[in-house]
C-alpha cells in the first residue's frame, strides 16, 4: 500500500497562489492513504534528453518518468487535492534533489 507522504500533501496545499491557503490550527487531521494504479497497460516512453547538463550527464536518460510494477502500481505517484484553502502549516523541508542527472524521486 502506498502512503502519501507529507511532502505530497505540501505540494497539493501550496500548488495554489500563496494567498489562497490559510494556515489554521488543525486538531482533527485525517490521513490519506492508497495505491495509484494504471487501468491500462503502461505505455513505452522514449528516453528523455539530458538537457543543459549534456556535458556532465549521458545524452539520454532512461525513461523513469513512469515506473509501473507487475500489479500496475505506479511508483512515486502524486495525488493533487483541489480546493484545499485552509489547513495546518506544512511540516518539514521540501527538498528537490538530483541524483545521476535525474530528479529523485521523480
KOLSEKOL-75208 format. One record per residue (C-alpha): residue in one letter; x, z, y. Coordinates in Angstrom, 1 decimal, always signed. Example, Ala and Ser with C-alpha at 12.3 -4.5 7.8 and 13.67 -1.06 7.14 Angstrom:
! residues 2
['A', [+12.3, +7.8, -4.5]] ['S', [+13.7, +7.1, -1.1]] 
***
This chain:
! residues 106
['X', [+0.0, +0.0, +0.0]] ['X', [+1.3, -0.9, +3.5]] ['X', [+1.1, +1.9, +6.0]] ['X', [+1.2, +0.7, +9.6]] ['X', [+4.0, +2.4, +11.5]] ['X', [+3.5, +3.9, +14.9]] ['X', [+5.6, +1.0, +16.3]] ['X', [+2.9, -1.4, +15.3]] ['X', [+0.3, +0.7, +17.0]] ['X', [+2.5, +1.0, +20.0]] ['X', [+2.7, -2.8, +20.2]] ['X', [-1.0, -3.0, +20.0]] ['X', [-1.6, -0.4, +22.6]] ['X', [+0.9, -1.9, +25.1]] ['X', [+0.0, -5.6, +24.5]] ['X', [-2.4, -5.5, +27.4]] ['X', [-1.2, -5.1, +31.0]] ['X', [+0.2, -1.6, +31.6]] ['X', [-2.6, -0.6, +33.9]] ['X', [-5.2, -1.3, +31.2]] ['X', [-4.1, +1.5, +28.9]] ['X', [-4.8, +5.1, +30.0]] ['X', [-2.8, +7.8, +28.3]] ['X', [-5.0, +10.8, +27.5]] ['X', [-4.7, +13.8, +25.1]] ['X', [-5.9, +13.0, +21.6]] ['X', [-6.9, +15.8, +19.3]] ['X', [-8.7, +14.0, +16.6]] ['X', [-6.5, +10.9, +16.0]] ['X', [-7.0, +8.9, +12.9]] ['X', [-4.8, +6.7, +10.8]] ['X', [-5.0, +3.1, +9.9]] ['X', [-3.6, +2.0, +6.5]] ['X', [-4.0, -1.1, +4.4]] ['X', [-2.4, -4.2, +3.0]] ['X', [-2.1, -7.6, +4.7]] ['X', [-2.7, -10.3, +2.1]] ['X', [-2.9, -14.1, +2.2]] ['X', [-6.1, -15.5, +0.8]] ['X', [-4.5, -18.9, +0.1]] ['X', [-1.1, -19.9, -1.3]] ['X', [+1.8, -19.3, +1.1]] ['X', [+2.9, -22.4, +3.0]] ['X', [+6.5, -23.6, +2.7]] ['X', [+8.1, -23.2, +6.1]] ['X', [+11.2, -25.2, +7.3]] ['X', [+14.4, -23.4, +8.1]] ['X', [+14.5, -22.1, +11.7]] ['X', [+17.1, -23.5, +14.1]] ['X', [+19.7, -20.9, +15.2]] ['X', [+19.0, -21.4, +18.9]] ['X', [+21.5, -20.4, +21.6]] ['X', [+23.8, -18.5, +19.2]] ['X', [+24.7, -21.5, +17.1]] ['X', [+28.4, -20.8, +17.5]] ['X', [+28.1, -17.3, +16.1]] ['X', [+25.4, -18.0, +13.6]] ['X', [+24.7, -20.6, +10.9]] ['X', [+23.0, -23.6, +12.4]] ['X', [+19.8, -22.8, +10.5]] ['X', [+18.4, -19.6, +9.3]] ['X', [+16.4, -19.0, +6.1]] ['X', [+12.6, -19.2, +6.7]] ['X', [+11.8, -15.5, +6.6]] ['X', [+9.1, -15.7, +9.2]] ['X', [+6.6, -15.3, +6.4]] ['X', [+7.6, -13.3, +3.3]] ['X', [+4.8, -13.1, +0.6]] ['X', [+5.1, -11.1, -2.6]] ['X', [+3.6, -12.1, -6.0]] ['X', [+0.4, -10.2, -5.2]] ['X', [+0.1, -12.2, -1.9]] ['X', [+1.1, -9.2, +0.2]] ['X', [+2.7, -10.1, +3.5]] ['X', [+5.9, -8.2, +4.3]] ['X', [+6.1, -6.9, +7.9]] ['X', [+2.5, -7.9, +8.7]] ['X', [+1.2, -6.8, +12.0]] ['X', [-2.4, -5.9, +12.9]] ['X', [-3.5, -6.2, +16.5]] ['X', [-6.1, -3.7, +17.7]] ['X', [-8.0, -5.3, +20.6]] ['X', [-10.0, -3.3, +23.2]] ['X', [-7.9, -0.1, +23.0]] ['X', [-7.9, +1.1, +26.6]] ['X', [-7.3, +4.9, +26.1]] ['X', [-5.2, +7.0, +23.8]] ['X', [-2.1, +9.1, +23.3]] ['X', [+1.2, +8.3, +24.7]] ['X', [+3.3, +6.3, +22.3]] ['X', [+5.9, +8.3, +20.4]] ['X', [+9.4, +7.4, +19.6]] ['X', [+11.5, +4.5, +20.8]] ['X', [+10.7, +0.8, +20.3]] ['X', [+13.9, -1.0, +19.2]] ['X', [+14.2, -4.7, +18.8]] ['X', [+17.3, -5.3, +16.7]] ['X', [+19.1, -8.4, +15.4]] ['X', [+21.0, -8.5, +12.1]] ['X', [+22.8, -11.6, +10.9]] ['X', [+21.3, -13.5, +13.9]] ['X', [+17.7, -12.6, +13.0]] ['X', [+15.3, -10.0, +14.3]] ['X', [+15.0, -7.2, +11.8]] ['X', [+12.4, -6.6, +10.7]] ['X', [+10.6, -9.8, +11.8]] 
***
